[in-house]
Amino acid sequence: MNTFVGQTFEMNQIINLKEVIQVTRLSRATIYNIRNKKHKQYDPTFPKQAKFTVGRVGWSAWEINQWIESKLASR
């Protein structure tokens, strides 16, 4: 199942935070909380971002899709 409605993605496609927000329907703050080990919303299964340059990070579209699929499967 492809979570990216109306879109396709390639195995190594990198998406930025805006696209992660769009796909997951989570807010920016929630995504940062999910990544923060000290926060009650912390989710160690959420994909880690990759740093490409000093000011540019991104996430694997495939990993984000897999994370969403695992959440749907666990309900």
C-alpha positions as CSV (number, residue, x, y, z in Angstrom):
1,M,0.0,0.0,0.0
2,N,1.3,3.4,-0.9
3,T,0.6,6.0,1.8
4,F,1.5,8.9,-0.5
5,V,-1.9,9.4,-2.1
6,G,-1.6,10.6,-5.6
7,Q,2.1,10.3,-5.5
8,T,4.7,7.7,-6.1
9,F,8.0,7.5,-4.4
10,E,11.2,5.7,-5.2
11,M,13.2,3.6,-2.8
12,N,15.8,6.2,-2.1
13,Q,13.7,9.3,-2.3
14,I,14.4,11.9,0.4
15,I,11.6,14.1,1.6
16,N,11.8,17.3,3.7
17,L,9.9,18.2,6.9
18,K,7.1,19.9,5.0
19,E,6.5,16.7,3.1
20,V,6.7,14.5,6.2
21,I,4.1,16.8,7.8
22,Q,1.9,16.5,4.7
23,V,2.1,12.7,4.5
24,T,1.8,11.9,8.2
25,R,-0.7,14.7,9.0
26,L,1.3,15.4,12.1
27,S,2.3,18.9,13.2
28,R,5.8,20.1,13.2
29,A,5.8,20.2,17.0
30,T,4.5,16.6,17.2
31,I,7.2,15.4,14.9
32,Y,9.8,17.1,17.1
33,N,8.2,15.6,20.2
34,I,8.2,12.2,18.7
35,R,11.9,12.5,18.1
36,N,12.7,13.9,21.6
37,K,13.7,11.0,24.0
38,K,12.7,13.1,27.0
39,H,9.2,13.8,25.8
40,K,6.1,11.7,26.6
41,Q,5.3,11.4,22.9
42,Y,8.7,9.9,22.1
43,D,8.4,7.1,19.6
44,P,11.7,5.2,19.0
45,T,10.2,3.7,15.8
46,F,9.8,7.0,14.0
47,P,12.4,7.2,11.2
48,K,15.6,9.1,11.9
49,Q,16.4,12.1,9.7
50,A,19.6,12.2,7.7
51,K,21.8,15.3,7.6
52,F,22.9,16.3,4.1
53,T,24.5,19.7,4.7
54,V,24.7,22.2,7.5
55,G,21.2,23.4,6.9
56,R,19.5,20.5,5.1
57,V,18.0,17.4,6.6
58,G,15.6,14.9,5.1
59,W,13.8,11.6,5.8
60,S,13.6,8.5,3.7
61,A,10.1,8.4,2.0
62,W,10.2,4.6,2.2
63,E,11.0,4.6,6.0
64,I,8.2,7.1,6.6
65,N,5.8,5.0,4.6
66,Q,6.9,1.9,6.5
67,W,6.3,3.7,9.8
68,I,2.8,4.7,8.8
69,E,2.1,1.1,7.6
70,S,3.3,-0.3,11.0
71,K,0.9,2.1,12.8
72,L,-2.0,1.0,10.7
73,A,-1.2,-2.7,11.1
74,S,-1.0,-2.4,14.9
75,R,-4.5,-1.1,15.4
